[in-house]
Amino acid sequence: MLWFAAGVAAGFVVAHQINQTKQGKEFFSSIDVKTKAFSQAVADAYHAREAELREHDAA
């Protein structure tokens, strides 16, 4: 567990250092956009399926 925590901490330090560069900021920005798009797609699909189930229960 100690090694896992050390690895996570090291990852945060490295990510912070990378984010200080122009290329790093662009990289993390693109990851952020893709993550938000994926999260929105999952939420939309969830809500669509929920609506389908409600229609089925109401019928």
mmCIF file as gemmi writes it, N, C-alpha and C atoms, coordinates in Angstrom:
data_model
loop_
_atom_site.group_PDB
_atom_site.id
_atom_site.type_symbol
_atom_site.label_atom_id
_atom_site.label_alt_id
_atom_site.label_comp_id
_atom_site.label_asym_id
_atom_site.label_entity_id
_atom_site.label_seq_id
_atom_site.pdbx_PDB_ins_code
_atom_site.Cartn_x
_atom_site.Cartn_y
_atom_site.Cartn_z
_atom_site.occupancy
_atom_site.B_iso_or_equiv
_atom_site.pdbx_formal_charge
_atom_site.auth_seq_id
_atom_site.auth_asym_id
_atom_site.pdbx_PDB_model_num
ATOM 1 N N . MET Axp A 1 ? 0.822 -1.187 0 1 0 ? 1 A 1
ATOM 2 C CA . MET Axp A 1 ? 0 0 0 1 0 ? 1 A 1
ATOM 3 C C . MET Axp A 1 ? 0.879 1.269 0 1 0 ? 1 A 1
ATOM 4 N N . LEU Axp A 2 ? 2 1.171 0.68 1 0 ? 2 A 1
ATOM 5 C CA . LEU Axp A 2 ? 2.934 2.3 0.736 1 0 ? 2 A 1
ATOM 6 C C . LEU Axp A 2 ? 3.479 2.615 -0.653 1 0 ? 2 A 1
ATOM 7 N N . TRP Axp A 3 ? 3.826 1.581 -1.421 1 0 ? 3 A 1
ATOM 8 C CA . TRP Axp A 3 ? 4.356 1.796 -2.767 1 0 ? 3 A 1
ATOM 9 C C . TRP Axp A 3 ? 3.296 2.399 -3.687 1 0 ? 3 A 1
ATOM 10 N N . PHE Axp A 4 ? 2.064 1.954 -3.502 1 0 ? 4 A 1
ATOM 11 C CA . PHE Axp A 4 ? 0.967 2.513 -4.299 1 0 ? 4 A 1
ATOM 12 C C . PHE Axp A 4 ? 0.816 4.006 -4.024 1 0 ? 4 A 1
ATOM 13 N N . ALA Axp A 5 ? 0.793 4.38 -2.75 1 0 ? 5 A 1
ATOM 14 C CA . ALA Axp A 5 ? 0.666 5.79 -2.37 1 0 ? 5 A 1
ATOM 15 C C . ALA Axp A 5 ? 1.857 6.605 -2.889 1 0 ? 5 A 1
ATOM 16 N N . ALA Axp A 6 ? 3.035 6.029 -2.824 1 0 ? 6 A 1
ATOM 17 C CA . ALA Axp A 6 ? 4.226 6.727 -3.329 1 0 ? 6 A 1
ATOM 18 C C . ALA Axp A 6 ? 4.126 6.912 -4.847 1 0 ? 6 A 1
ATOM 19 N N . GLY Axp A 7 ? 3.622 5.912 -5.546 1 0 ? 7 A 1
ATOM 20 C CA . GLY Axp A 7 ? 3.454 6.017 -6.99 1 0 ? 7 A 1
ATOM 21 C C . GLY Axp A 7 ? 2.437 7.078 -7.379 1 0 ? 7 A 1
ATOM 22 N N . VAL Axp A 8 ? 1.333 7.147 -6.644 1 0 ? 8 A 1
ATOM 23 C CA . VAL Axp A 8 ? 0.309 8.165 -6.907 1 0 ? 8 A 1
ATOM 24 C C . VAL Axp A 8 ? 0.885 9.553 -6.658 1 0 ? 8 A 1
ATOM 25 N N . ALA Axp A 9 ? 1.587 9.716 -5.561 1 0 ? 9 A 1
ATOM 26 C CA . ALA Axp A 9 ? 2.195 11.014 -5.245 1 0 ? 9 A 1
ATOM 27 C C . ALA Axp A 9 ? 3.209 11.411 -6.32 1 0 ? 9 A 1
ATOM 28 N N . ALA Axp A 10 ? 4.029 10.474 -6.743 1 0 ? 10 A 1
ATOM 29 C CA . ALA Axp A 10 ? 5.014 10.767 -7.787 1 0 ? 10 A 1
ATOM 30 C C . ALA Axp A 10 ? 4.318 11.139 -9.089 1 0 ? 10 A 1
ATOM 31 N N . GLY Axp A 11 ? 3.22 10.467 -9.397 1 0 ? 11 A 1
ATOM 32 C CA . GLY Axp A 11 ? 2.455 10.783 -10.598 1 0 ? 11 A 1
ATOM 33 C C . GLY Axp A 11 ? 1.919 12.2 -10.574 1 0 ? 11 A 1
ATOM 34 N N . PHE Axp A 12 ? 1.41 12.626 -9.424 1 0 ? 12 A 1
ATOM 35 C CA . PHE Axp A 12 ? 0.926 13.997 -9.292 1 0 ? 12 A 1
ATOM 36 C C . PHE Axp A 12 ? 2.053 15.014 -9.464 1 0 ? 12 A 1
ATOM 37 N N . VAL Axp A 13 ? 3.2 14.719 -8.912 1 0 ? 13 A 1
ATOM 38 C CA . VAL Axp A 13 ? 4.342 15.629 -9.028 1 0 ? 13 A 1
ATOM 39 C C . VAL Axp A 13 ? 4.768 15.743 -10.492 1 0 ? 13 A 1
ATOM 40 N N . VAL Axp A 14 ? 4.87 14.614 -11.169 1 0 ? 14 A 1
ATOM 41 C CA . VAL Axp A 14 ? 5.279 14.615 -12.577 1 0 ? 14 A 1
ATOM 42 C C . VAL Axp A 14 ? 4.233 15.341 -13.425 1 0 ? 14 A 1
ATOM 43 N N . ALA Axp A 15 ? 2.942 15.07 -13.181 1 0 ? 15 A 1
ATOM 44 C CA . ALA Axp A 15 ? 1.88 15.742 -13.943 1 0 ? 15 A 1
ATOM 45 C C . ALA Axp A 15 ? 1.927 17.25 -13.722 1 0 ? 15 A 1
ATOM 46 N N . HIS Axp A 16 ? 2.201 17.66 -12.504 1 0 ? 16 A 1
ATOM 47 C CA . HIS Axp A 16 ? 2.291 19.09 -12.216 1 0 ? 16 A 1
ATOM 48 C C . HIS Axp A 16 ? 3.465 19.717 -12.98 1 0 ? 16 A 1
ATOM 49 N N . GLN Axp A 17 ? 4.588 19.032 -13.018 1 0 ? 17 A 1
ATOM 50 C CA . GLN Axp A 17 ? 5.754 19.541 -13.742 1 0 ? 17 A 1
ATOM 51 C C . GLN Axp A 17 ? 5.477 19.617 -15.245 1 0 ? 17 A 1
ATOM 52 N N . ILE Axp A 18 ? 4.823 18.603 -15.779 1 0 ? 18 A 1
ATOM 53 C CA . ILE Axp A 18 ? 4.494 18.592 -17.207 1 0 ? 18 A 1
ATOM 54 C C . ILE Axp A 18 ? 3.51 19.71 -17.529 1 0 ? 18 A 1
ATOM 55 N N . ASN Axp A 19 ? 2.564 19.961 -16.634 1 0 ? 19 A 1
ATOM 56 C CA . ASN Axp A 19 ? 1.556 20.995 -16.846 1 0 ? 19 A 1
ATOM 57 C C . ASN Axp A 19 ? 2.156 22.401 -16.864 1 0 ? 19 A 1
ATOM 58 N N . GLN Axp A 20 ? 3.385 22.555 -16.464 1 0 ? 20 A 1
ATOM 59 C CA . GLN Axp A 20 ? 4.045 23.865 -16.467 1 0 ? 20 A 1
ATOM 60 C C . GLN Axp A 20 ? 4.54 24.247 -17.862 1 0 ? 20 A 1
ATOM 61 N N . THR Axp A 21 ? 4.58 23.284 -18.785 1 0 ? 21 A 1
ATOM 62 C CA . THR Axp A 21 ? 5.061 23.559 -20.141 1 0 ? 21 A 1
ATOM 63 C C . THR Axp A 21 ? 3.881 23.822 -21.073 1 0 ? 21 A 1
ATOM 64 N N . LYS Axp A 22 ? 4.151 24.467 -22.196 1 0 ? 22 A 1
ATOM 65 C CA . LYS Axp A 22 ? 3.097 24.754 -23.175 1 0 ? 22 A 1
ATOM 66 C C . LYS Axp A 22 ? 2.51 23.451 -23.718 1 0 ? 22 A 1
ATOM 67 N N . GLN Axp A 23 ? 3.364 22.511 -24.08 1 0 ? 23 A 1
ATOM 68 C CA . GLN Axp A 23 ? 2.896 21.234 -24.616 1 0 ? 23 A 1
ATOM 69 C C . GLN Axp A 23 ? 2.112 20.457 -23.559 1 0 ? 23 A 1
ATOM 70 N N . GLY Axp A 24 ? 2.549 20.546 -22.338 1 0 ? 24 A 1
ATOM 71 C CA . GLY Axp A 24 ? 1.847 19.865 -21.251 1 0 ? 24 A 1
ATOM 72 C C . GLY Axp A 24 ? 0.457 20.427 -21.047 1 0 ? 24 A 1
ATOM 73 N N . LYS Axp A 25 ? 0.344 21.752 -21.082 1 0 ? 25 A 1
ATOM 74 C CA . LYS Axp A 25 ? -0.97 22.375 -20.927 1 0 ? 25 A 1
ATOM 75 C C . LYS Axp A 25 ? -1.895 21.973 -22.07 1 0 ? 25 A 1
ATOM 76 N N . GLU Axp A 26 ? -1.355 21.944 -23.301 1 0 ? 26 A 1
ATOM 77 C CA . GLU Axp A 26 ? -2.162 21.521 -24.451 1 0 ? 26 A 1
ATOM 78 C C . GLU Axp A 26 ? -2.592 20.062 -24.303 1 0 ? 26 A 1
ATOM 79 N N . PHE Axp A 27 ? -1.684 19.225 -23.845 1 0 ? 27 A 1
ATOM 80 C CA . PHE Axp A 27 ? -1.996 17.808 -23.65 1 0 ? 27 A 1
ATOM 81 C C . PHE Axp A 27 ? -3.111 17.625 -22.627 1 0 ? 27 A 1
ATOM 82 N N . PHE Axp A 28 ? -2.96 18.261 -21.469 1 0 ? 28 A 1
ATOM 83 C CA . PHE Axp A 28 ? -3.971 18.101 -20.427 1 0 ? 28 A 1
ATOM 84 C C . PHE Axp A 28 ? -5.287 18.761 -20.817 1 0 ? 28 A 1
ATOM 85 N N . SER Axp A 29 ? -5.227 19.807 -21.602 1 0 ? 29 A 1
ATOM 86 C CA . SER Axp A 29 ? -6.441 20.444 -22.097 1 0 ? 29 A 1
ATOM 87 C C . SER Axp A 29 ? -7.193 19.495 -23.029 1 0 ? 29 A 1
ATOM 88 N N . SER Axp A 30 ? -6.466 18.827 -23.917 1 0 ? 30 A 1
ATOM 89 C CA . SER Axp A 30 ? -7.125 17.886 -24.828 1 0 ? 30 A 1
ATOM 90 C C . SER Axp A 30 ? -7.698 16.694 -24.07 1 0 ? 30 A 1
ATOM 91 N N . ILE Axp A 31 ? -6.997 16.237 -23.047 1 0 ? 31 A 1
ATOM 92 C CA . ILE Axp A 31 ? -7.509 15.141 -22.212 1 0 ? 31 A 1
ATOM 93 C C . ILE Axp A 31 ? -8.786 15.588 -21.505 1 0 ? 31 A 1
ATOM 94 N N . ASP Axp A 32 ? -8.807 16.822 -21.015 1 0 ? 32 A 1
ATOM 95 C CA . ASP Axp A 32 ? -9.974 17.362 -20.324 1 0 ? 32 A 1
ATOM 96 C C . ASP Axp A 32 ? -11.185 17.42 -21.256 1 0 ? 32 A 1
ATOM 97 N N . VAL Axp A 33 ? -10.978 17.898 -22.479 1 0 ? 33 A 1
ATOM 98 C CA . VAL Axp A 33 ? -12.074 17.986 -23.453 1 0 ? 33 A 1
ATOM 99 C C . VAL Axp A 33 ? -12.623 16.596 -23.761 1 0 ? 33 A 1
ATOM 100 N N . LYS Axp A 34 ? -11.734 15.638 -23.986 1 0 ? 34 A 1
ATOM 101 C CA . LYS Axp A 34 ? -12.163 14.271 -24.307 1 0 ? 34 A 1
ATOM 102 C C . LYS Axp A 34 ? -12.881 13.634 -23.129 1 0 ? 34 A 1
ATOM 103 N N . THR Axp A 35 ? -12.407 13.871 -21.923 1 0 ? 35 A 1
ATOM 104 C CA . THR Axp A 35 ? -13.045 13.318 -20.73 1 0 ? 35 A 1
ATOM 105 C C . THR Axp A 35 ? -14.442 13.893 -20.546 1 0 ? 35 A 1
ATOM 106 N N . LYS Axp A 36 ? -14.579 15.2 -20.734 1 0 ? 36 A 1
ATOM 107 C CA . LYS Axp A 36 ? -15.9 15.825 -20.603 1 0 ? 36 A 1
ATOM 108 C C . LYS Axp A 36 ? -16.859 15.311 -21.665 1 0 ? 36 A 1
ATOM 109 N N . ALA Axp A 37 ? -16.375 15.133 -22.901 1 0 ? 37 A 1
ATOM 110 C CA . ALA Axp A 37 ? -17.226 14.611 -23.971 1 0 ? 37 A 1
ATOM 111 C C . ALA Axp A 37 ? -17.673 13.183 -23.657 1 0 ? 37 A 1
ATOM 112 N N . PHE Axp A 38 ? -16.755 12.365 -23.163 1 0 ? 38 A 1
ATOM 113 C CA . PHE Axp A 38 ? -17.095 10.989 -22.802 1 0 ? 38 A 1
ATOM 114 C C . PHE Axp A 38 ? -18.107 10.967 -21.66 1 0 ? 38 A 1
ATOM 115 N N . SER Axp A 39 ? -17.881 11.779 -20.643 1 0 ? 39 A 1
ATOM 116 C CA . SER Axp A 39 ? -18.798 11.838 -19.501 1 0 ? 39 A 1
ATOM 117 C C . SER Axp A 39 ? -20.185 12.279 -19.944 1 0 ? 39 A 1
ATOM 118 N N . GLN Axp A 40 ? -20.249 13.251 -20.845 1 0 ? 40 A 1
ATOM 119 C CA . GLN Axp A 40 ? -21.548 13.722 -21.346 1 0 ? 40 A 1
ATOM 120 C C . GLN Axp A 40 ? -22.245 12.63 -22.148 1 0 ? 40 A 1
ATOM 121 N N . ALA Axp A 41 ? -21.494 11.88 -22.944 1 0 ? 41 A 1
ATOM 122 C CA . ALA Axp A 41 ? -22.082 10.786 -23.725 1 0 ? 41 A 1
ATOM 123 C C . ALA Axp A 41 ? -22.648 9.704 -22.809 1 0 ? 41 A 1
ATOM 124 N N . VAL Axp A 42 ? -21.932 9.379 -21.752 1 0 ? 42 A 1
ATOM 125 C CA . VAL Axp A 42 ? -22.419 8.382 -20.791 1 0 ? 42 A 1
ATOM 126 C C . VAL Axp A 42 ? -23.682 8.894 -20.107 1 0 ? 42 A 1
ATOM 127 N N . ALA Axp A 43 ? -23.687 10.155 -19.689 1 0 ? 43 A 1
ATOM 128 C CA . ALA Axp A 43 ? -24.858 10.727 -19.027 1 0 ? 43 A 1
ATOM 129 C C . ALA Axp A 43 ? -26.056 10.761 -19.978 1 0 ? 43 A 1
ATOM 130 N N . ASP Axp A 44 ? -25.834 11.144 -21.233 1 0 ? 44 A 1
ATOM 131 C CA . ASP Axp A 44 ? -26.927 11.174 -22.211 1 0 ? 44 A 1
ATOM 132 C C . ASP Axp A 44 ? -27.506 9.785 -22.428 1 0 ? 44 A 1
ATOM 133 N N . ALA Axp A 45 ? -26.639 8.795 -22.558 1 0 ? 45 A 1
ATOM 134 C CA . ALA Axp A 45 ? -27.106 7.421 -22.755 1 0 ? 45 A 1
ATOM 135 C C . ALA Axp A 45 ? -27.873 6.927 -21.531 1 0 ? 45 A 1
ATOM 136 N N . TYR Axp A 46 ? -27.401 7.267 -20.356 1 0 ? 46 A 1
ATOM 137 C CA . TYR Axp A 46 ? -28.085 6.878 -19.126 1 0 ? 46 A 1
ATOM 138 C C . TYR Axp A 46 ? -29.491 7.476 -19.088 1 0 ? 46 A 1
ATOM 139 N N . HIS Axp A 47 ? -29.596 8.764 -19.394 1 0 ? 47 A 1
ATOM 140 C CA . HIS Axp A 47 ? -30.896 9.425 -19.35 1 0 ? 47 A 1
ATOM 141 C C . HIS Axp A 47 ? -31.833 8.896 -20.434 1 0 ? 47 A 1
ATOM 142 N N . ALA Axp A 48 ? -31.295 8.583 -21.6 1 0 ? 48 A 1
ATOM 143 C CA . ALA Axp A 48 ? -32.115 8.018 -22.666 1 0 ? 48 A 1
ATOM 144 C C . ALA Axp A 48 ? -32.647 6.65 -22.256 1 0 ? 48 A 1
ATOM 145 N N . ARG Axp A 49 ? -31.8 5.834 -21.68 1 0 ? 49 A 1
ATOM 146 C CA . ARG Axp A 49 ? -32.234 4.498 -21.238 1 0 ? 49 A 1
ATOM 147 C C . ARG Axp A 49 ? -33.242 4.607 -20.103 1 0 ? 49 A 1
ATOM 148 N N . GLU Axp A 50 ? -33.02 5.533 -19.215 1 0 ? 50 A 1
ATOM 149 C CA . GLU Axp A 50 ? -33.953 5.747 -18.111 1 0 ? 50 A 1
ATOM 150 C C . GLU Axp A 50 ? -35.328 6.135 -18.651 1 0 ? 50 A 1
ATOM 151 N N . ALA Axp A 51 ? -35.363 7 -19.666 1 0 ? 51 A 1
ATOM 152 C CA . ALA Axp A 51 ? -36.628 7.413 -20.28 1 0 ? 51 A 1
ATOM 153 C C . ALA Axp A 51 ? -37.303 6.223 -20.959 1 0 ? 51 A 1
ATOM 154 N N . GLU Axp A 52 ? -36.524 5.369 -21.628 1 0 ? 52 A 1
ATOM 155 C CA . GLU Axp A 52 ? -37.082 4.166 -22.25 1 0 ? 52 A 1
ATOM 156 C C . GLU Axp A 52 ? -37.731 3.26 -21.222 1 0 ? 52 A 1
ATOM 157 N N . LEU Axp A 53 ? -37.061 3.092 -20.103 1 0 ? 53 A 1
ATOM 158 C CA . LEU Axp A 53 ? -37.601 2.238 -19.047 1 0 ? 53 A 1
ATOM 159 C C . LEU Axp A 53 ? -38.872 2.828 -18.442 1 0 ? 53 A 1
ATOM 160 N N . ARG Axp A 54 ? -38.912 4.125 -18.302 1 0 ? 54 A 1
ATOM 161 C CA . ARG Axp A 54 ? -40.124 4.76 -17.779 1 0 ? 54 A 1
ATOM 162 C C . ARG Axp A 54 ? -41.284 4.584 -18.761 1 0 ? 54 A 1
ATOM 163 N N . GLU Axp A 55 ? -41.022 4.729 -20.064 1 0 ? 55 A 1
ATOM 164 C CA . GLU Axp A 55 ? -42.061 4.525 -21.079 1 0 ? 55 A 1
ATOM 165 C C . GLU Axp A 55 ? -42.586 3.09 -21.006 1 0 ? 55 A 1
ATOM 166 N N . HIS Axp A 56 ? -41.666 2.155 -20.859 1 0 ? 56 A 1
ATOM 167 C CA . HIS Axp A 56 ? -42.046 0.749 -20.812 1 0 ? 56 A 1
ATOM 168 C C . HIS Axp A 56 ? -42.897 0.467 -19.564 1 0 ? 56 A 1
ATOM 169 N N . ASP Axp A 57 ? -42.553 1.041 -18.437 1 0 ? 57 A 1
ATOM 170 C CA . ASP Axp A 57 ? -43.304 0.833 -17.199 1 0 ? 57 A 1
ATOM 171 C C . ASP Axp A 57 ? -44.673 1.5 -17.273 1 0 ? 57 A 1
ATOM 172 N N . ALA Axp A 58 ? -44.772 2.624 -17.963 1 0 ? 58 A 1
ATOM 173 C CA . ALA Axp A 58 ? -46.046 3.356 -18.061 1 0 ? 58 A 1
ATOM 174 C C . ALA Axp A 58 ? -47.011 2.637 -19.017 1 0 ? 58 A 1
ATOM 175 N N . ALA Axp A 59 ? -46.492 1.843 -19.916 1 0 ? 59 A 1
ATOM 176 C CA . ALA Axp A 59 ? -47.356 1.184 -20.92 1 0 ? 59 A 1
ATOM 177 C C . ALA Axp A 59 ? -48.001 -0.063 -20.394 1 0 ? 59 A 1
